[in-house]
Amino acid sequence: MKTPWYKKLHWQIIIGLVLGLIFGIIGAVAGWGQFMSDWVAPFGDIFINLLKLIAVPLILASLITGVASLSDLKKLSRIGGKTIGIYLGTTVVALIIGLVIVNVMKPGATVPAEMREQLQATYEGGANEGMELAGEASDRGPLQPIVDMVPDNFMDSASDNRNMLQVVFVAILMGIALLMIPKERADPLLNFFHSLNALVIKLVEMIMVTAPVGVFALMADTITSIAQDNVSQIVELLAALGYYCIAVVLGLMVHTLITYPTMLKLFTPFGFKQFFSGIAPAQLVAFSTSSSGATLPVTMESVEKNLGVSEEVSSFVLPLGATINMDGTGLYQAIAAVFIAQTLGIPLGLEAQITIVLTAVLASIGTAAVPSAGIIMLVIILESVGVPSTGIALILGVDRILDMCRTTTNVTGDATVACIVAASEGQIGDAPGLDSIDPTRSDILREALDEASATG
């Protein structure tokens, strides 16, 4: 018997989003800001905390079992090389798309001088805080991101979700070590992590039952927080920054709806509808939580159960992507940097925009170890091209909404790369709708990537 549409998780989450949006607007008009903060927002916080609660054990268990299951270091090197190479490649493409759109649309030229001064005054405090943190980050040496990736106390790293890249490093290191010791010694520990992984997946299923309520609360609170009991505040912000928001969203849509589907069509057996239907729950959770890390459990469940990607590939590719793959964030940073320069009347030539690309690509790898990563790295990018970093005050008012959109792109990119790597390794199994796909494409890609890996 076919499951009714209203019982499917992604439709329930969509309903939660829409109802949260409506309730948030009503709350803003009625001046229910304090009520929302006291009685609605906590349910969203609980949902996010539940997802963050299992992030570290999920990454630890999935990466250790994923690496150890690769059977040899040669296979690990091959899959790891493909994963990192594709992640960096898609980030460069995203940045180029962002720069093309912002140079063609020129959204900075549309902001009135009076509104520019008002925005800078309103968000000056947030800008100053971002600059202080960015100053600390920019004072570090060029190899500091690598140093930060290696923890001196793993228990300390595991206690803070901002240190996720350190957890990834330790998990990969432990997985490699388990490959190198005798099987009879490794099996007891591997069995433990397999059990832990199964436990976490079951917890994900339990937590996702609460997703519609959590998403409703997050959306309602976001609207009232922006409005601050004054719905005209939303109108003013959207009027002043609407063109900039359109530029960012357009760039994210081009990358999400053109770049990724093109890669999927060329290198995997998946069609557009099948892929996006499969990852819809992860996209919706990413949109509502603005956190790739918090969405990771849902992303893994979606690609494995709905798209048939093997656990061996998903448990390696997706945790790595949640920490280093920031296509949406990179695209946003490129547009934001040029938008701020345009608003302040500062021309950026080709050399400056190439600097933006290089800085943002490097930032996508080292971001995880830096608190308030998106804004901090944007400040560093601005400083690298000679644009006053106080200009971030212009965009802080709409950053939360755009953060939701770019996180959705980040998660979609993670899932895309997981499908490509799985296809290249011949590790796409049974899942709904897979009987209608062309299995020959994965063989073609596998031969191409293996040849590239051997020559590169």
MIRORO-482420 format. One record per residue: z, y, x of N, C-alpha, C, CB in turn; residue in three letters. Coordinates in steps of 0.02 Angstrom, whole numbers, plus 50000, padded with zeros to 5 digits. Atoms other than C-alpha are relative to their C-alpha. Glycine has a CB too. Example, Ala and Ser with C-alpha at 12.3 -4.5 7.8 and 13.67 -1.06 7.14 Angstrom:
500004994150045503904977550615500005006050045500625000149950ALA
499974994149958503574994750684500375005549961499295002350020SER
END
This chain:
500004994050042500005000050000500005006350044500625000049952MET
500074993949959499485017050069500595004749989499345003649983LYS
499444995450004500895029050109499785006749970500315001250070THR
500174993550029500855044749998500025005550053500475001749942PRO
500044994849950500395060450095500655003750011499465004949982TRP
499384996149995502045069050057500564996250035500235002149931TYR
499505003949963503005054850142499854999550074500054993149970LYS
500185000049930502085056950307500355005750036499235000650008LYS
499574995349964503105065950439499665006750012500214997050066LEU
500324993649983501815078950490499925004449939499334998850033HIS
500054996050061501575084450309500695002849981499714995949942TRP
499334997650014503455085750286500195005850046500514994450008GLN
499864994649953503565096550443499605006249980499824997850072ILE
500404994350022502145107550380500335003449940499284997849982ILE
499654997250058503065109750215500615003950022500204994449950ILE
499424996549973504635114350312499815006650032500354995750051GLY
500234993949969503655127250413499835005449948499394998750044LEU
500224995250051502885135350260500605002749960499504996749952VAL
499424997850037504515135750162500455004450043500404993949974LEU
499604995949955505425142650315499705007050007500054996750068GLY
500344993549995504125156450332500135004249937499244999050009LEU
499884996450063504295161150147500725002249994499814995549940ILE
499294998450006506185160450150500205005450051500434993650012PHE
499854994949949506225170750311499775006949978499674998250065GLY
500254993650025505155184450234500455002649944499274999449975ILE
499544998050055506255184550077500665002650030500124994149952ILE
499374998049968507795185450189499955006750034500224994850049GLY
500104993649966507065199950288499985005749949499355000050041ALA
500044994850052506655209750129500685001249969499494998049946VAL
499354999450034508365206150053500575001950047500174993449966ALA
499484998249952509315210150213500514994550011500355006149976GLY
499555005849992510035192550236500084998050073499744994149959TRP
499985001749929510055193450426500634996350020499945006250041GLY
499375003249982511895189050443500074993149967500595004449980GLN
499975006550035511775175150313499564994950036499765000849927PHE
500455004549964510295167550406500324997750065499325003450014MET
499695001649936511225168450570500584995249993500245006450034SER
499395004050010512805160450499499874993249968500495003849959ASP
500055006050043512135147450377499334996350004500125002049930TRP
500655003349995510305143550416499824998350073499465004549970VAL
500185001049930510015145650603500354994050033500165006250039ALA
499675005749967511335132650653499654993349990500704999449974PRO
500365006350010510285118650576499414999450047499764999449926PHE
500545000149951508835123550688500284998750070499625006750000GLY
499695001249934509995124150839500204992750008500625004550008ASP
499805007049997510655106850797499394995650014500344997849934ILE
500615004049991508885099850787499765000550072499455002449952PHE
500224999149931508395107350956500494996550048499955007550018ILE
499505003249956510035101351035499934992549999500705002049978ASN
500095007350004509725083650972499404997850043499894997949927LEU
500585001749960508005083651054500155000950074499405004349980LEU
499834998949929508675091051216500504994850024500305007050009LYS
499495004949983510105078451212499694993850033500394998049939LEU
500305006249976508915064051244499465001250052499724996049942ILE
500544998549953507715073151362500104996850068499925007650007ALA
499875002749933508545068151526499994992450001500675002650025VAL
500045007449999508865049751483499304997549986500474997149950PRO
500685002250014507095048451413499565000550062499695004249943LEU
500404999249940506275055551569500204995150054500055007350026ILE
499745004649948507385045251684499774992949986500765000450004LEU
500165006950017507115028851591499244998849999500294998149932ALA
500735001050007505255031251552499645000450067499715005049951SER
500344999349936504745037151725500174994250048500195006650033LEU
499825005549956505735023851819499644993649979500774998949999ILE
500345006150023505055009751711499245000750006500194998449927THR
500724998949995503325017651711499754999250071499835006949975GLY
500205000649930503225019251900500084992850024500415004850044VAL
499875006849977503995002151930499514995049970500724998049983ALA
500465004650033502784994051807499295000550028499995001449926SER
500674999249972501275000251907499844994650051499935006850031LEU
500075006049959501534984852017499885001250074499444995949974SER
500084998649929501014992952181499905007550011499394996050029ASP
500044992949983500995009752270499285002749996500275001250069LEU
500694997950004499095010152272499825002249929499534994450023LYS
500124998350069499045010152083500365006449981500234994349954LYS
499624993950012500395023552077499635006050028500704999550031LEU
500364994549968499405034352197499375001749960499804998150072SER
500624998850038497815032152094500155003749935499654993449985ARG
499844996850065498605036551926500315006950012500494995649960ILE
499704993549985499655050552003499495005150021500534999250053GLY
500524995549978498145058152087499575002549943499564996750052GLY
500394998050059497135057951927500395004949957499804993849959LYS
499594995950046498565065351826500075007150026500694996949991THR
499884993349971498975079851943499345003850005500344999550069ILE
500654996749993497125083551976499765002849933499504995250028GLY
500234997750066496695084651791500455005649974499994994249949ILE
499554994850022498255094851752499835006750033500734998150017TYR
500164993849965497825107851885499315002649979500024999050076LEU
500674998050021495995107951833500005003449933499544994149999GLY
499984997050067496375111551651500375006750001500344995249950THR
499644993649994497595125251702499535005550024500604999450047THR
500494995249974496225134051802499515002049944499614997150060VAL
500464998550055495035132651653500335004649949499774993449965VAL
499634995950048496375139851537500065007250024500704997149988ALA
499934993249972496645154751653499345003849997500254999650073LEU
500664996850003494785158351663499835002149929499454995350028ILE
500114998350071494645157751473500405006249982500194994149954ILE
499574994250016496105169951459499735006450029500704998850025GLY
500254993949967495355182251584499345002349968499894998750075LEU
500634998150033493635181851501500155003549934499554993749989VAL
499854997250067494375185251328500325006950006500474995349961ILE
499654993649996495535199351383499545005450029500634999450044VAL
500474995049974494135207951481499475001949950499674997350063ASN
500504998450051492925206851336500325003949942499694993449973VAL
499694996950058494145211751197500375006550017500484995349968MET
499624994249978495155224651298500545002249950499525005950013LYS
499494998250050496675224251182500465005750021500424994049984PRO
499554994749977497665236251292499775006949982500084999550074GLY
500274993450016496525250551247500155002149928499255000150010ALA
499884998550070497055249551064500715002249984499824994049958THR
499294998450012498925253051085500095007650005500474996350050VAL
499884992849998499355271251038500555001850050500185002749930PRO
499514997949949500335280851170500715000349971499815006850029ALA
499344999450031501775284251048500334993149990499945003749933GLU
499735006750010501975265851004500164996750067499504995749961MET
499875002749933501875261251189500685002150025499455002250049ARG
499354997549978503355272351228500574997149959500025007749996GLU
499495002950044504325265651078500164992850020499785000449927GLN
499905007049981504065247551131500364999550066499334996350004LEU
499675000249935504565251151310500745001749994499655004950049GLN
499304998050009506165259751253500394994549964500055006549960ALA
499665005150040506595245851127500184993950042499584998049941THR
499905006349964506405231351248500145001050074499394995649991TYR
499874998549930506905239851410500524995450030500225007350008GLU
499475004349976508485229251424499744993150019500554999349949GLY
500285006649986507535212751413499545000350060499634997449940GLY
500454999449942506255219051538500395000450065499555006249992ALA
499594999349939507595224051664500314993350020500555005249990ASN
499715006649984508425206951650499474995450030500304996849936GLU
500545004249973506755198351679499825002150071499395000449956GLY
500174997649933506415209351830500524997950052499925007550001MET
499475002149954508105205251908499914992750020500695001149968GLU
500105007149986507795186551892499364998950040499974996049935LEU
500625000749963506015188651953500085002350072499445004049966ALA
499874997849933506635198352103500324994650042500455006150000GLY
499695005649965507735183752150499494994650017500584997049958GLU
500515005149989506265171852130499505002050053499644998449935ALA
500514997749953505045182552230500265000550071499735006649978SER
499704999649933506265184052376500014993350035500705002849995ASP
499985006649971506165165452404499374998750042500084994749946ARG
500565001849957505035157852537499464996349963500244996050058GLY
500565003350035503335150052496500124992749985499385000750042PRO
499875007150011504025132352509500634998849958500074996550067LEU
499385000750037505585135852406499934995849936500265006849981GLN
500085004450058504865127652248500064992650017499345001249967PRO
499955007049979504725111352346500734998450016499554998650062ILE
499305001049985506505113452409500404999349936500285005950043VAL
499645000250064507115116752232499884993449963499785005949957ASP
500175006250035506265100852173500444994250023499274998350012MET
499605005549972507395090152284500745001849992499834998850077VAL
499304998250013509205090452218500474997350054500214997349932PRO
499485002649956510755088652325500544996349961500315005750041ASP
499525003550043511745082052177499654998349935500645004549987ASN
500395001950059510825072152045500395000949936499784992850006PHE
499614999250060512255072651921499995007249976500734997750011MET
500044992950017512205091551927499315001649969500125004450063ASP
500674998950027510315091351897499944997349930499474996750046SER
500065003350065510475079351751500405003649946500234992850005ALA
499584996550049511745090851668499685006449975500685001650030SER
500334993750019510505105351650499264998749989500115005550055ASP
500705001350015508825103751562499525004650037499895000749926ASN
500444995649962508155118251665499814996950067500335006750011ARG
500145003349937508175106651816499594993649989500664998350037ASN
500375006050019506975094251736499554997550056499595001249938MET
500445002249946505805094151886500394996050052499675006150034LEU
499595004049954507245087751993500124993049973500675003650012GLN
499915006550031507555073751869499374995950007500195000849925VAL
500645003549991505705069351876499934997450071499415004849983VAL
500055002049930505765068852066500434993950015500205005950047PHE
499545005649987507275057352070499754993749965500715001749976VAL
500245005850037506535045951936499404996750035499805002049929ALA
500585002749965504885044052031500234996650065499495005550015ILE
499745002949937505845040952193500334993249988500505004950033LEU
499675006350017506905027452111499494994749979500515001149944MET
500525004750020505365019452032499634997150059499525003349953GLY
500345002349939504495018552201500444995250039499805006050045ILE
499535004349964506055011152281500054993149967500695003350004ALA
499975006450035506134997752146499384995850011500105001249925LEU
500615003749983504334993152187500054996750069499405004749999LEU
499985002149930504814990552369500544994950016500085006050043MET
499485004949987506344979552351499824993449966500705002549975ILE
500175006550031506304960852307500085000049925500434994550031PRO
500025000050073505924957352124500674997849970499454995449976LYS
499375002450029507544947652095500565005250005500214993650035GLU
499514994649994508544962752155499835005749952500035002650072ARG
500214994450042507524975252053500074998649926499295001850016ALA
500025001750072507484965851887500615002149960499914992749993ASP
499424998050040509294968851832500015007549983500644998250036PRO
500014992750011509124987751853499425001949954499965003750067LEU
500574998650043507394987851774500144998149928499384996250025LEU
499825002050068508054978351624500455005149967500344993150001ASN
499554994850027509404991551604499595006149977500515002250053PHE
500394994150018508145005751605499514998649943499625002650061PHE
500425001950058506974996251486500425000549936499724992850010HIS
499564999750059508444994651366500165007349982500654996150012SER
499864992950011508885013051389499405003449968500195003450066LEU
500614997150027507075017751353499914998249926499394997750040ASN
500055002250069507055007351193500525003549956500104992349995ALA
499474996550036508705015351140499805007149985500654999850040LEU
500204993050009508035032851166499445000749949499795003150067VAL
500554999850049506445029151068500274999249929499484994550015ILE
499695000950066507505023050923500375006349979500484993950000LYS
499664993650015508545038950935499505005349978500405002450061LEU
500524995250020506935048950925499814999149927499374999150045VAL
500185001450070506475040350762500555002549952499894992549990GLU
499454997750042508205044250692500025007749996500664997350027MET
499974992649998508155062550748499435003149961499985002450073ILE
500584997150034506415065350677500075000049924499384996250020MET
499864999850072507085061650503500235007049981500524994749980VAL
499734993350014507935078750516499505005650017500645001150039THR
500474994949976506365087650583499815005149946499384996650025ALA
500194994950049505815095850419500545005349988499834996749934PRO
499454995250010507535103750394500085004450061500664996349985VAL
499944996149939507645109050576499455005250008500014995550060GLY
500574995549996505915116750573500065005749949499344996249989VAL
499884994950051506315125950411500495005350026500274996849935PHE
499494995449976507865133650489499755004250058500634996250021ALA
500264996449942506985138350652499515005549978499664995250048LEU
500504995250022505555147050562500335005849962499484996649956MET
499674994850039506675156450439500395004750045500474996849948ALA
499604995849955507815162550578499555004250045500464995650044ASP
500464996249957506335167850688499755006349963499404995750021THR
500264994350039505645179050549500535005449992499754997649931ILE
499474995050011507305187450509500245003150065500594996849963THR
499804997249935507715189650694499525005450022500044994550053SER
500504994949982506095199050723500065006049954499294997049996ILE
499964994550049506295209250564500645004150007499944997449930ALA
499354996749994508145213250594500185003949936500005004850060GLN
499854997150066508415216550407499545005949982500725002249998ASP
500474994650015506925228350409499294997250005500105006150049ASN
500655003450000505295220250357499455004450027499824997749930VAL
500514995449972504325235750409499944999250076500165007249982SER
500015001149928504795231350588499464994950018500694997550025GLN
500525005049987503665216050577499315003349994500064994149951ILE
500654996850012502245226650507499825004650058500015004049934VAL
500124995449944502435239750645499804996250063500625004450013GLU
500155003949940502465226750782499314996949997500534994550011LEU
500655003250007500965217450714499445005150002499974996049935LEU
500514994849998500015233650691499875002350071500205006049956ALA
500064997549932500355239250869499734994650048500675002550025ALA
500165005349952500155222350955499554994649970500634996850026LEU
500405005150034499065213050830499384997950038499805002449933GLY
500615001649964497485214250934500154995850062499625006550020TYR
499785004049942498405207751087500174992949978500625003350034TYR
499835006750026499105193250983499374996149983500455000649939CYS
500635003250017497355189550919499654997450063499535004849961ILE
500325002049937496705188951098500334993750028500035005750052ALA
499645005949974498075176651152499864993949957500755001450003VAL
500105005650046497895165650998499284997550004500175001949928VAL
500705002049994495995165751014499894995950064499545006150001LEU
500065003749937496125160251196500304993049995500345003850056GLY
499675006550009497345146351151499594995449956500705000949970LEU
500415004150044496205140551010499384997450035499815004149938MET
500605002249962494675140051123500184994250046499715005950041VAL
499805005349953495615129651251500204993749962500595002450043HIS
499755005850037496425118351120499454996649960500555002149953THR
500495002850047494935116051003499314999050031499945004549941LEU
500655001049967493485116451128500084996350066499665006850012ILE
499935003249935494065112151304500264992849994500485004150044THR
499715006750005495175097351258499554995149963500675000449965TYR
500455004750035494005089651127499384998150042499785002949934PRO
500575001649956492555091051251500184994850052499745006450034THR
499775004949951493555081751382500104993249968500665002450033MET
499885006350035494065068651255499344996549982500415001349936LEU
500645002950019492265066151197499644997150061499555005349966LYS
500345002349939491625064351376500354994150032499955005750049LEU
499635004749958493005053751448500434994949963500425003750045PHE
499585004750037493875044351307499624997649938500685003249979THR
500325002350061493425034451151500235003649937500134992749992PRO
499704996850058494365046551037499555005549972500675002950017PHE
500344994650034493555057850908500495005749987499694997649935GLY
499604994050013494165075350862500554998749948499555005849978PHE
499545001050055494965070650697500544994950017499634997849938LYS
499525005349985495775054750761500535002550049499634994050029GLN
499534997649950496565063350912500505004949970499635003350058PHE
499554994950026497265078350820500444997449943499605006049976PHE
499575003150051497885067750675500564996150034499594995349955SER
499505004049964498785056750801500555004050031499664996050053GLY
499494996049966499685070750891500285005649957499725002950064ILE
499774994750045500015081850739500765000749999499744998749930ALA
499264999150000501895077950734500255003550063500344993249994PRO
499784996849937502085082950918499815007450000499694996450060ALA
500224993050002501085098950892500455004249955499285000549976GLN
499584996350047502145104150743500705001050027500034996449933LEU
499334999249969503785100850834499965004950057500274993150024VAL
500094995249945503125110350986499975007149973499374998450040ALA
500074993350029502665125050875500675002749976499504999849941PHE
499374997750028504375125750795500555000850051500234995349946SER
499464999849950505445122750950499835004350061500164993050023THR
500234996249940504405132051083500234996750064500265007249997SER
499765003549940504925118651207499614993550010500754998549993SER
500365006149984503795105751289500494994350016499545001150060SER
499505005149983505335096751355500334997049939500525003050045GLY
499685002550061506165095651185499524995949958500275005849959ALA
500505003650039504525089551110499794993450032499395004449990THR
500225005949962504265076151244500104993449964500364999850065LEU
499925006550034505035061651145499504999049943500714999649972PRO
500475000550055503915065450996499294999150026500045006349955VAL
500665000749970502375067351108499884992850022499935004750060THR
500085006949976502685050351186499914995149942500614997950042MET
500065004550058502935041951018499315000849967500565001549950GLU
500644998850033501355050050948499424996850037499885007549994SER
500585002749964500165045051088500034992450005499975003050071VAL
499945007249995500865027451099499854996649933500694998150024GLU
500065003350065500975023150914499365001949963500595001749958LYS
500574997650039499565033850843499334999550037500115007049979ASN
500625000149961498295033450986499934993850043499965006150043LEU
500055006349963498695016951071500035000750075499374996749982GLY
499924999349928499025024151244500574995550024500145007550019VAL
499495004749977499995011451346500635003650022499724995950058SER
499364997149979501825014451382500015001350075500584995449981GLU
500034999249927501445012451568499715006850018499584994550031GLU
500324993649986500305027751566500405005849970499295000249973VAL
499664994550033501245038451439500675001650033500114998449926SER
499344999049970502925035951525499965003350068500374993450005SER
500084996549936502205042851687499675006949990499584995850048PHE
500404993950007500935055951631500355005449960499334998349967VAL
499714994950045501895064551490500625003450028500164996849934LEU
499434996449970503575067851576499795004750056500514995050026PRO
500264995749946502605074651725499675006249970499514996250045LEU
500344994450032501555085451610500475005149970499544997649947GLY
499514995550031503075092551521500325004750051500554996049964ALA
499704995849948503645099651688499505004150041500404995850047THR
500484996349957502045104951779499385002349963499804995750058ILE
500624998150034500655106551649500145005649951499704993949963ASN
499864994050041500715124151577499365003849985500505004650037MET
500644996750016498945127751516500105006049954499524995049968ASP
499894994650048499515138151368500385005850030500364997449940GLY
499604994849967500795147551471499585003950050500614997050035THR
500434996749951499535151151609499495004649967499644994850042GLY
500484995950037498235157451484500335006349973499684996049942LEU
499624994250026499545168651403500165005050056500654997649966TYR
499824995649945500095175551572499405004050024500294996050058GLN
500614996549978498305179951620499835005649951499414995050005ALA
500164994850051497995189251456500535005450001499944996849930ILE
499464995150002499705197551458499985004850060500684996549998ALA
500024995849939499525203751638499455005349995499894995750063ALA
500554995350005497825211651607500115004849941499324996249991VAL
499844995750057498375218351436500475005650020500304995849942PHE
499524995049978499855227351515499665005150046500604996750037ILE
500364995549955498725234451651499545004649960499594996050052ALA
500444995850042497475240451520500395005249962499614995549950GLN
499584995450039498865248251416500245005850044500604996449970THR
499754994849954499515257751568499445003650037500484996850050LEU
500574996749969497765262851622499894998250072500095007349995GLY
500085002349931497755252651782499414995050003500664996650027ILE
500585004749996496055244651825500164994150046499375003850026PRO
499915006049960496085226851891499314997250017500434994649963LEU
500655002549978494575221651995499994992450005499825003050066GLY
500095007349994493905204252030500514996950047499294998550025LEU
499525002749952495045201852180500694999349969500045004550063GLU
499345000350033496605205952078500024994449948500155006849966ALA
500005005250051496085194051940499974993050031499415001049952GLN
499975006449964495775180052065500714998750023499525000050060ILE
499305000749981497535183452127500424997649941500285006750027THR
499645002250061498165181351948499904992549991499745003849938ILE
500145007250009497315164251938500394995950051499254998650008VAL
499665003949948498015158052104500765000149990499825002850070LEU
499274999550010499775164452069500224996049940500205007349991THR
499815003650060499805157151894499954992550009499565002349942ALA
500075007249987499185140051953500604997550039499344998550038VAL
499425002049961500545139252084500645000449958500075004550063LEU
499414999350043501815145351956500064994249952499965006649961ALA
499975005550048501345131151839500344993850030499304998249976SER
499665005649966502025118951969500735001650012499644998250066ILE
499324998349980503575128352023500435003049945499995004750056GLY
499644996650054504075135851855500634996549978499545000849941THR
499455003750031505265122051800500675001450032499854992750003ALA
499374998949966506575126351931500275007049992499934998550073ALA
499804993050007506665144751880500205001449928499425004750021VAL
499804998350069507675150551727499545005449971500735002449999PRO
500434995250035506725160851596499305000250030500325007150001SER
500605000849958505145154351676499425004449979499794992949998ALA
500604996550021503775162351570500015007450018499904999349927GLY
499964992949987504355180351582500085001450075500595003149962ILE
499904999049929504935178651762499354999450038500524995050028ILE
500635001049964503275171751822499505005549981499714993149984MET
500454994550018502365185351724500175006250041500065001549924LEU
499804994349959503375198551816499744999250071500775000750001VAL
500245001249932502925190551983499245000950003500194992850024ILE
500724999150003501085190151932499835007549998499694996349939ILE
500124992850005501155208551884500115003450067500465003249948LEU
499854996949935501965213252050499464998150051500694997750025GLU
500495002349951500655203052145499355003949995499864992649991SER
500624996250008499245213852074500145007549992499614997549939VAL
499844992949999500155230552082500095003349933499485003550036GLY
499874997250066500565232751897500755000649990499674995649944VAL
499274999350009502305239751856500284994649954500165007049971PRO
499735005750038503355225151796500395002249938500454995750044SER
499674997550061504245236351669499534999349939500215007350009THR
500485000650054502655233951568500114993949956499314999650028GLY
499885005850043503305217251503500375002149936500414994750038ILE
499664997550060504325227751381499515000949942500365006750015ALA
500504999050052502685230551288499904993749957499355002150031LEU
500195006150035502525212251239500604995749978499564995850044ILE
499425004150017504305205851218500114999249925500625002950032LEU
499885000250072504325209851033499654994349964499795006449969GLY
500385005450032503005196750991499994993750043499285002349985VAL
500035005749954503365184651132500214993549967500435001450061ASP
499755006250031504325172251024499454996449960500595001649954ARG
500535002950040502855169650905499464997050045499705005249952ILE
500525002549954501605167851048500254994150040499785005650047LEU
499715005749964502805156151138499904993649959500755001250014ASP
500095005850043502695144450989499284997450005500165001749927MET
500715001949997500785144551000499834997050068499565006149987CYS
500195002649934500655142051188500354993450016500175005150055ARG
499675006549990501925127751186499594994649965500725000249973THR
500435004850035500805119051058499404998150043499765002849933THR
500565001449955499355120751180500224995850059499695006650025THR
499745003949944500425114151323500074992649981500685002750023ASN
499885006850022500895098651224499344996449986500454999949937VAL
500655002950012499105095751167499654998150065499565004949960THR
500295001649934498555096551349500324993950031500105005950047GLY
499665005949974499865083751399499724993749968500765000449988ASP
500265005850036499245071751264499284998650019500065001249924ALA
500705000949980497425074651313499954996450067499655006750004THR
500035003049933497735070351495500254992849997500435004150050VAL
499755006950007498745054951445499454995549973500614999849952ALA
500555004050028497255048851341499454998950052499715003449938CYS
500525000649949496025052351483500204995050054499855006850031ILE
499765004649948497075043351613500034992949973500695002150026VAL
499965006650030497385028751495499304996949992500355000349932ALA
500695002450008495515027351458499714997950068499565005349968ALA
500275001649933495105027651644500314993750029500125005850047SER
499665006049976496355013651674499914994049953500735001450010GLU
500095005350048495795003351524500644998249964499724994050033GLY
499355001350029497515005151446500085003449932500565002350048GLN
499964997750069497135010151267500004993949956499415004949981ILE
499925006050040497764997051147499885001249926500684997150010GLY
500094999650072497864994550960500405005849971500214993549966ASP
499694994550037498255009650851499585001449939500085006450045ALA
500394998650061497715015950679499335003350016500405004549953PRO
500664996949991495845019450679499644998250063500065007249997GLY
500315001449937495485012350850499424995149994500514997350049LEU
500555004750007494294999450780499335003549993500124995649939ASP
500634996450010493015013250752499765003650063500085005049944SER
500184996249941492935019750931499554995950046500635002150038ILE
500465003149953491705016051070500374998150063499415004750016ASP
499615002149943492575005651204499655000950067500204992949993PRO
500364999549937491215008451334500165006450038499254999649988THR
499864993749967491735026351369500554999550051500185005449949ARG
499445000749953493365021351452499774996750064500574996049968SER
500265003249940492395010151572499625004950043499564994049981ASP
500394995049964491225024251618500465004850037499555004049952ILE
499544995349968492665036151653500394996750056500495002849948LEU
499615003449949493655023151748499604999450065500204993049976ARG
500425000649941492195020351868499935006950035499314997149982GLU
500094993349971491925039251890500625002550035499805004949945ALA
499384997549970493745043451923500204995950060500565000049949LEU
499835004249942494005028552039499575002050060499904992449983ASP
500454998049945492485034052140500225006850028499285000449975GLU
499774993449977493125052052146500644999450039500105004749941ALA
499375000949965494845046152197499904997150069500474995549959SER
500135003249935494125035452337499705004950049499534994049991ALA
500334995249954493075049852406500425006150013499335002149971THR
499614993949993494385063352380500654999050034500125003049934GLY
END
